[in-house]
């Protein structure tokens, strides 16, 4: 056996297990989901649908044209979460990381770092239940305060119930991005920053001309993480609001879950929603990467 054949065999031996796992866990379910979205399968004979037939894009047409507009409402809420994640969590996480890395706070750096990151180690279900008890429940803390000042208050907390959800999401995940930026800021050579300070550079110039360019690739990576995570948001919103009131906090993943597992199952519609979610995620990630290349990031 030649050296080249031995190399190919060793590559195959090492790659094959990972490839098989990928095909079984990712590729096959994805292809199966797309195929199922093109059928009329709604649970088999027990639900009065014994035969599976290919019906084309009927579920997609229904999703985009159904009179109640559930898809567009859920998509709008998802885009709000994406906006808060990309334009809120990432900049705030960077600012906090920069403050901590530059030791602009004289005392308690470790304490603040721990407190900001702490929500990430708490289960999203627990946080959702906690804030439901504080904000949304009929006997919540907020409702009790409203009764105290206005006993005749109706059970309307906010013109847009998504606002408390967005605030919780901002609070919960900012620490995750702070840790990413903090780890990468610590990789910047201190001698470069010290040389800039000797040359008379102020803190803002160090931030703008040294820190931000060094983290350009990391910013793109965090934006991709924020987009993919925002579009699959489920557990926090399910525990916090359940999609209510009146579906005003419903997101795409919750809409998919309701279509598949609440009432009469509509598996083709649920799989159509999941397919569209993947496509939206891919489009947004491609846009982010294009913007990164346009503005000359160091992302490979």
C-alpha positions as CSV (number, residue, x, y, z in Angstrom):
1,X,0.0,0.0,0.0
2,X,1.4,3.4,-1.1
3,X,1.8,6.3,1.3
4,X,-1.0,8.2,-0.6
5,X,-3.4,5.3,-0.2
6,X,-2.6,5.1,3.5
7,X,-3.3,8.8,3.8
8,X,-6.6,8.5,2.0
9,X,-7.6,5.6,4.2
10,X,-6.6,7.3,7.4
11,X,-8.6,10.4,6.3
12,X,-11.6,8.2,5.5
13,X,-11.4,6.4,8.9
14,X,-11.3,9.7,10.8
15,X,-13.9,11.6,8.7
16,X,-16.4,8.7,8.2
17,X,-17.8,8.6,11.8
18,X,-18.4,12.4,11.9
19,X,-19.9,12.3,8.4
20,X,-22.3,9.5,9.3
21,X,-23.4,11.3,12.5
22,X,-23.9,14.5,10.4
23,X,-26.0,12.7,7.8
24,X,-28.1,11.1,10.5
25,X,-28.6,14.1,12.8
26,X,-28.6,17.0,10.4
27,X,-28.8,16.2,6.7
28,X,-31.5,13.4,6.8
29,X,-33.9,15.3,9.1
30,X,-33.5,18.4,7.0
31,X,-34.3,16.6,3.7
32,X,-37.1,14.7,5.4
33,X,-38.6,17.9,6.8
34,X,-38.6,19.5,3.3
35,X,-40.2,16.5,1.7
36,X,-42.8,16.3,4.5
37,X,-43.7,19.9,3.9
38,X,-44.7,19.0,0.4
39,X,-47.2,16.3,1.4
40,X,-50.6,16.2,3.0
41,X,-49.6,14.0,6.0
42,X,-51.4,15.0,9.1
43,X,-50.9,12.1,11.5
44,X,-52.1,9.0,9.6
45,X,-55.4,7.1,9.8
46,X,-56.1,8.1,13.3
47,X,-56.6,11.7,12.2
48,X,-58.5,10.7,9.0
49,X,-55.5,11.0,6.7
50,X,-54.5,7.4,5.8
51,X,-52.8,8.2,2.5
52,X,-49.7,10.4,2.0
53,X,-49.8,12.4,-1.2
54,X,-47.5,15.0,-2.7
55,X,-49.5,18.2,-2.8
56,X,-46.6,20.6,-3.7
57,X,-46.3,24.0,-2.1
58,X,-49.9,24.0,-0.7
59,X,-48.6,24.5,2.9
60,X,-46.3,27.3,1.9
61,X,-49.2,29.1,0.1
62,X,-51.4,28.7,3.1
63,X,-48.7,29.9,5.4
64,X,-48.2,33.1,3.4
65,X,-51.9,33.8,2.6
66,X,-53.9,32.6,5.6
67,X,-56.4,35.3,6.8
68,X,-55.2,35.7,10.4
69,X,-51.6,36.5,9.4
70,X,-50.1,34.3,12.1
71,X,-46.9,33.8,10.1
72,X,-46.2,37.5,9.5
73,X,-46.9,38.3,13.2
74,X,-44.5,35.6,14.3
75,X,-41.9,36.7,11.7
76,X,-42.2,40.3,12.9
77,X,-41.6,39.2,16.5
78,X,-38.6,37.2,15.4
79,X,-37.1,40.1,13.5
80,X,-37.6,42.3,16.6
81,X,-35.6,39.7,18.6
82,X,-32.9,39.6,15.9
83,X,-32.7,43.4,16.0
84,X,-32.4,43.5,19.8
85,X,-29.8,40.7,19.6
86,X,-27.6,42.2,16.9
87,X,-28.1,45.9,17.7
88,X,-28.5,45.5,21.5
89,X,-26.7,42.5,22.9
90,X,-23.6,42.7,20.8
91,X,-22.8,46.5,21.2
92,X,-23.7,46.3,24.9
93,X,-21.6,43.2,25.4
94,X,-18.7,44.8,23.7
95,X,-18.9,48.0,25.8
96,X,-19.1,46.0,29.0
97,X,-16.2,43.8,27.9
98,X,-14.1,46.9,26.9
99,X,-14.8,48.5,30.3
100,X,-13.8,45.4,32.1
101,X,-10.7,44.6,30.0
102,X,-9.4,48.2,30.2
103,X,-10.1,48.2,34.0
104,X,-12.0,51.4,33.7
105,X,-13.8,50.4,36.9
106,X,-11.3,50.6,39.7
107,X,-12.8,47.8,41.9
108,X,-15.0,44.8,41.5
109,X,-14.1,43.7,37.9
110,X,-14.6,40.0,38.7
111,X,-17.8,40.7,40.6
112,X,-19.4,42.7,37.7
113,X,-18.2,40.1,35.2
114,X,-19.8,37.3,37.2
115,X,-23.1,39.2,37.7
116,X,-23.4,40.1,34.0
117,X,-22.8,36.5,32.9
118,X,-24.9,34.9,35.6
119,X,-28.2,34.8,33.6
120,X,-26.5,32.5,31.1
121,X,-26.1,29.8,33.7
122,X,-29.7,29.9,34.7
123,X,-32.2,27.8,32.7
124,X,-34.3,29.8,30.2
125,X,-37.4,27.9,31.5
126,X,-36.7,29.1,35.0
127,X,-36.1,32.7,33.8
128,X,-39.3,32.5,31.7
129,X,-41.4,31.3,34.7
130,X,-39.9,33.9,37.0
131,X,-40.6,36.8,34.7
132,X,-44.1,35.4,33.9
133,X,-44.8,35.6,37.7
134,X,-43.4,39.2,37.8
135,X,-44.9,40.6,34.7
136,X,-47.6,38.6,32.8
137,X,-49.6,36.6,35.3
138,X,-53.0,37.8,36.5
139,X,-51.5,37.7,40.1
140,X,-48.1,38.9,39.0
141,X,-46.0,41.5,41.0
142,X,-46.7,44.1,38.3
143,X,-50.4,43.6,38.4
144,X,-50.4,43.8,42.2
145,X,-48.6,47.1,42.0
146,X,-51.1,48.4,39.4
147,X,-54.0,47.3,41.7
148,X,-52.3,49.1,44.6
149,X,-52.3,52.4,42.7
150,X,-55.4,51.8,40.5
151,X,-57.7,49.1,41.7
152,X,-59.9,49.5,38.6
153,X,-56.9,48.7,36.3
154,X,-57.7,46.4,33.5
155,X,-55.4,43.5,32.7
156,X,-53.4,45.3,30.0
157,X,-49.7,45.7,30.8
158,X,-48.3,47.2,27.7
159,X,-49.5,48.2,24.2
160,X,-46.9,45.8,22.9
161,X,-46.4,42.7,25.1
162,X,-43.1,42.0,23.2
163,X,-41.4,44.8,25.0
164,X,-40.9,42.9,28.3
165,X,-39.8,39.8,26.4
166,X,-37.2,41.9,24.5
167,X,-35.9,43.4,27.7
168,X,-35.5,40.0,29.3
169,X,-33.7,38.7,26.2
170,X,-31.4,41.7,26.2
171,X,-30.6,41.1,29.9
172,X,-30.2,37.4,29.6
173,X,-27.8,37.0,26.7
174,X,-25.7,40.2,26.8
175,X,-23.2,38.4,29.2
176,X,-22.6,35.7,26.7
177,X,-21.3,38.2,24.1
178,X,-19.4,40.1,26.8
179,X,-17.4,36.9,27.6
180,X,-16.6,36.4,23.9
181,X,-15.4,40.0,23.5
182,X,-13.5,39.9,26.8
183,X,-11.6,36.8,25.8
184,X,-10.6,38.3,22.5
185,X,-9.8,41.8,23.9
186,X,-7.3,40.1,26.2
187,X,-5.5,38.7,23.1
188,X,-4.6,42.2,21.9
189,X,-0.9,42.9,22.6
190,X,-0.8,45.4,25.6
191,X,2.4,46.8,24.1
192,X,0.4,48.2,21.1
193,X,-2.1,49.9,23.4
194,X,0.7,51.2,25.6
195,X,2.6,52.6,22.5
196,X,-0.6,54.4,21.4
197,X,-1.0,55.9,24.9
198,X,2.6,57.1,24.8
199,X,1.8,58.8,21.4
200,X,-1.0,60.7,23.1
201,X,-4.0,58.5,22.0
202,X,-7.1,59.0,24.1
203,X,-9.4,56.1,25.2
204,X,-11.8,56.6,22.3
205,X,-9.0,56.5,19.7
206,X,-7.6,53.3,21.2
207,X,-11.1,51.8,21.0
208,X,-11.7,53.0,17.4
209,X,-8.3,52.4,15.8
210,X,-7.0,49.3,17.8
211,X,-9.7,47.4,19.6
212,X,-12.5,47.5,17.0
213,X,-10.3,46.5,14.0
214,X,-8.8,43.7,16.0
215,X,-12.3,42.3,16.8
216,X,-13.9,42.8,13.4
217,X,-14.0,39.1,12.6
218,X,-15.3,38.3,16.1
219,X,-18.1,40.9,15.6
220,X,-19.2,39.0,12.4
221,X,-19.1,35.7,14.3
222,X,-21.2,37.1,17.2
223,X,-23.7,38.5,14.7
224,X,-24.1,35.1,13.1
225,X,-24.6,33.5,16.5
226,X,-27.2,36.2,17.4
227,X,-29.2,35.7,14.2
228,X,-29.3,31.9,14.4
229,X,-30.1,32.0,18.1
230,X,-32.9,34.6,17.7
231,X,-34.7,32.8,14.9
232,X,-34.9,29.6,17.0
233,X,-36.1,31.3,20.2
234,X,-38.6,29.0,21.9
235,X,-38.0,28.0,25.5
236,X,-37.9,31.4,27.1
237,X,-41.0,32.7,25.3
238,X,-42.9,29.5,25.8
239,X,-42.3,29.6,29.5
240,X,-42.7,33.4,29.8
241,X,-45.8,34.1,27.7
242,X,-46.8,30.9,25.9
243,X,-47.2,33.1,22.8
244,X,-49.9,35.2,24.5
245,X,-51.7,37.4,25.1
246,X,-53.8,36.5,22.0
247,X,-50.7,35.4,20.1
248,X,-49.0,38.8,20.3
249,X,-45.7,37.3,21.4
250,X,-45.8,34.2,19.1
251,X,-42.5,33.6,17.3
252,X,-41.9,31.2,14.3
253,X,-40.6,28.3,16.5
254,X,-43.7,28.6,18.7
255,X,-46.0,28.8,15.6
256,X,-44.3,25.7,14.3
257,X,-44.8,23.9,17.6
258,X,-48.5,24.9,17.8
259,X,-49.0,23.7,14.2
260,X,-47.5,20.3,14.9
261,X,-48.6,19.5,18.5
262,X,-51.6,21.5,19.5
263,X,-55.0,20.4,18.3
264,X,-55.2,18.5,15.0
265,X,-51.6,18.2,13.8
266,X,-50.6,19.9,10.7
267,X,-47.1,18.5,10.1
268,X,-46.7,19.8,6.5
269,X,-47.3,23.4,7.7
270,X,-45.0,22.9,10.7
271,X,-42.2,21.6,8.4
272,X,-42.9,24.4,5.9
273,X,-42.4,26.9,8.8
274,X,-39.1,25.3,9.8
275,X,-37.9,25.3,6.2
276,X,-38.6,29.0,5.9
277,X,-36.9,29.7,9.2
278,X,-33.7,28.0,7.9
279,X,-33.9,30.0,4.6
280,X,-34.4,33.3,6.5
281,X,-31.5,32.5,8.8
282,X,-29.2,31.6,5.8
283,X,-30.2,34.9,4.0
284,X,-29.5,37.0,7.1
285,X,-26.2,35.3,7.7
286,X,-25.1,35.8,4.1
287,X,-26.0,39.5,4.3
288,X,-23.9,39.8,7.5
289,X,-20.9,38.1,5.9
290,X,-21.2,40.3,2.8
291,X,-21.3,43.4,4.9
292,X,-18.3,42.1,6.8
293,X,-16.3,41.6,3.6
294,X,-17.5,45.0,2.3
295,X,-16.2,46.9,5.3
296,X,-13.0,44.9,5.3
297,X,-13.2,42.7,8.4
298,X,-10.5,40.1,9.1
299,X,-13.1,37.3,8.9
300,X,-11.9,34.5,6.7
